[in-house]
Each structure stands twice: as C-alpha cells, then as structure tokens.
C-alpha cells in the first residue's frame, strides 16, 4: 500500500518548497523538510483466539480442580485498562505542501502474573497455582500522510491560541513487518504433596500489517510539531488476535 502511494507522488515533486509557504520555492535555511520523531502507541488488539485458548486450557482446568479459582490475568485485561503501550521512533520528510513520508520502528514487552491458592476437590487440600505470561512486540515499516489543508506552518508562536489555529488534519496509511512472541509458564501443586504439573509454552509470529490513521499536527515551535492520531491496524495473518484500533502521540523534531 505504501509503495503504491509513494509511486504516485512523483507528480507532486515539482511542488516541493517551503511547507508553510503556498508560493513554493526553496525553503528557508532554518526550516528543514527532514525530521526525527519519538512517540508511543496505545494498542487495543482483539486477542480473540488467545483469550479462548487461555480460558479453555487454564481457567477451566483449574476451576474443575478448585471451583473457587478465579480467571488468570491476561493481556486482554491490560488492553482493557489501556496499559499496552508501544514506544517508537522514526525519520520523516515533508515532500510538498500536502505530502509527508516516514519510516518508523517500535518495540515493547510485558508480563502478567497470577498466583492463587484455593481449596481443591482433592480432599479439600489447597491448590496453589502460578501462571506467568510474557509478550514481546516489534515492528518496522513506512508510511505516507496526506494533509488536505496543507502541512503546518512552522515559526515562533506567542500563544496556545495561535498554535491551535495552526493545527492541521491529516490522513495516513502505513505498512509494517511485525515480530510478536508469547511465552507462558503454568505451574500447579498441592503444598503438602508438591508440584503436580509445570507446563511451558512459547509461540512467535512475523505477520505484515497495514494501518489507516486520522490525526492532527499541531505546531509548537519553529522546529517541533506535536502529532496525534487514531488508527485501525489490520494484520494479514493472525488478525483475530492482533488487529485492532490504537491511539498514537508523537513529537516531531525538524533538523
């Protein structure tokens, strides 16, 4: 998707000029088109298959042995609490008054643990359970943004009102390669007897994904822009687990 769009940008190459100057021409010496960005995305993956697997293989088994057992904590719980964040960084270039391209990459990891002791059906002996689930997520890719009313003008501002007035909307699309991994360790035992079982499971995936975003760029100084967007990510494989919306906040620093 990204490469098809960038191929079509050849026709706008003649428009390249000062991003904040509708008259075109060479940019001022201190208004570079290139920037670095640092940001973080709050991810809201579906996790449908993962939740079903955990419920079937862990929750139901432990609940059969100990009827009072409560469900283990999962990344679905972290997602619902808006706690899955992926920091990222990248480099971009303002091609013209309305087009912006960038490359970016990000990484995050996390862990959830559940430890409980409940009376079991085995002579009411206490069943001790220890469940640890880890995840890792890495992505790298490229994107293109279109500003229907032009990119933001970058200069010195005297007030927040001026900055808000200079804010510009955009739509963007991205294409990413992802590496995602999952590690689980499940341990159960009866304290008087010892460990009954200990299971370890690991899985990894490397699907491609595409995203569509709608956002706003707000100028802050002559050299910096605050960018915000909401997005929908579509994974070409394992979509039932990893596809979903997100909210992103980033800081662009122009060279």
Secondary structure, 3 states (H helix, E strand, C coil): CHHHHHHHHHHHHHHCCCCCCCCCCCCCCCCCCEEEEEEEEEEEECCHHHHHHHHHHHHHHHHHHCCCCCCCCCHHHHHHCCCCEEEEEEEEEECCCCEEEEEEEEEEEEEEEEEEEEECCCCCCEEEEEEEEEEEEEEEEEEEEECCCCCCCCCCCCCHHHHHHCCEEEEEEEEEEEEEEEEEEEEEEECCCEEEEEEEEEEEECCEEEEEEEEEEEEEECCEEEEEEEEEEEECCCHHHHCEEEEEEEEEEEC
